């Protein structure tokens, strides 16, 4: 009974199977000890002599002790494995937090200009407007200043939305699930074209099942779609998507557009935050799109690269690993 009580206090509620085994073994031993078979005084039963009873009882006791030792060793190993698992998770979390901290510091430094710029612009042109009012200037003469302030505020709103989006990406815990990559790509295209109709997609069929976070991957798809439209002077932007397989685990998705291409001076910097690729007036972003794609690829244990680029278009290559 002391052993049963001690086991009840030691074992965790998730380890009930060990407790049940100890209790069943203990009650079995208790039952055997109390049966006439092991009663040295029960000579008239005709079963065994008291000496044989003692031998049998010793064998049962040894077996019981060995069973308890086995339970204890199994329990100790279970606890040890759990501690190792917890330690690995803590180490992984520490590394991830360190990376997130570095990302946030880098992001804060790079975003310094975007945060301060609208304030400076608004103050500067507000003074212009104030001076114009004092000088009794007409609204038509001051209208450009109001437009510039409004444009600055709009850009700041775009920046803030991108900042929150980037922050969500670097802090999210990926949810891995098995998805049909081709079906997910078609679904993403269908959702994207609801608002962006001025683009033609051509997707080469392929078969690939992969485990990853499809929410994050769709975000990456949308950015690559957006780039194909924004950096394009054609009346009908075109994006050809096809896959390559390095091996059973790696999948390469190629996004080939018919845009303006990327100048050689930008090719080594295109994934840096707040870098505008070339300078087109129709692009309203802040230069975070490809930075987000790169970060998503890293989170998914993959990579994104610029495969090639010319005045006839660019091809981005997204590497996805099925592990």
Secondary structure as the mmCIF struct_conf table of DSSP 4:
data_model
#
loop_
_struct_conf.conf_type_id
_struct_conf.id
_struct_conf.beg_label_comp_id
_struct_conf.beg_label_asym_id
_struct_conf.beg_label_seq_id
_struct_conf.end_label_comp_id
_struct_conf.end_label_asym_id
_struct_conf.end_label_seq_id
HELX_RH_AL_P HELX_RH_AL_P1 UNK A 2 UNK A 10
BEND BEND1 UNK A 11 UNK A 11
HELX_RH_3T_P HELX_RH_3T_P1 UNK A 13 UNK A 15
HELX_RH_AL_P HELX_RH_AL_P2 UNK A 16 UNK A 34
BEND BEND2 UNK A 35 UNK A 35
HELX_RH_3T_P HELX_RH_3T_P2 UNK A 36 UNK A 38
TURN_TY1_P TURN_TY1_P1 UNK A 40 UNK A 41
HELX_RH_3T_P HELX_RH_3T_P3 UNK A 43 UNK A 45
BEND BEND3 UNK A 47 UNK A 47
HELX_RH_AL_P HELX_RH_AL_P3 UNK A 50 UNK A 134
TURN_TY1_P TURN_TY1_P2 UNK A 135 UNK A 136
HELX_RH_AL_P HELX_RH_AL_P4 UNK A 139 UNK A 171
STRN STRN1 UNK A 177 UNK A 180
HELX_RH_AL_P HELX_RH_AL_P5 UNK A 181 UNK A 193
TURN_TY1_P TURN_TY1_P3 UNK A 194 UNK A 195
BEND BEND4 UNK A 198 UNK A 198
STRN STRN2 UNK A 199 UNK A 203
STRN STRN3 UNK A 209 UNK A 212
HELX_RH_AL_P HELX_RH_AL_P6 UNK A 214 UNK A 230
TURN_TY1_P TURN_TY1_P4 UNK A 231 UNK A 231
BEND BEND5 UNK A 234 UNK A 236
STRN STRN4 UNK A 237 UNK A 245
BEND BEND6 UNK A 246 UNK A 249
STRN STRN5 UNK A 250 UNK A 257
BEND BEND7 UNK A 259 UNK A 259
TURN_TY1_P TURN_TY1_P5 UNK A 264 UNK A 271
BEND BEND8 UNK A 272 UNK A 272
TURN_TY1_P TURN_TY1_P6 UNK A 273 UNK A 274
BEND BEND9 UNK A 277 UNK A 278
TURN_TY1_P TURN_TY1_P7 UNK A 281 UNK A 282
BEND BEND10 UNK A 287 UNK A 287
HELX_RH_AL_P HELX_RH_AL_P7 UNK A 289 UNK A 299
TURN_TY1_P TURN_TY1_P8 UNK A 300 UNK A 301
STRN STRN6 UNK A 303 UNK A 310
TURN_TY1_P TURN_TY1_P9 UNK A 311 UNK A 312
STRN STRN7 UNK A 313 UNK A 321
#
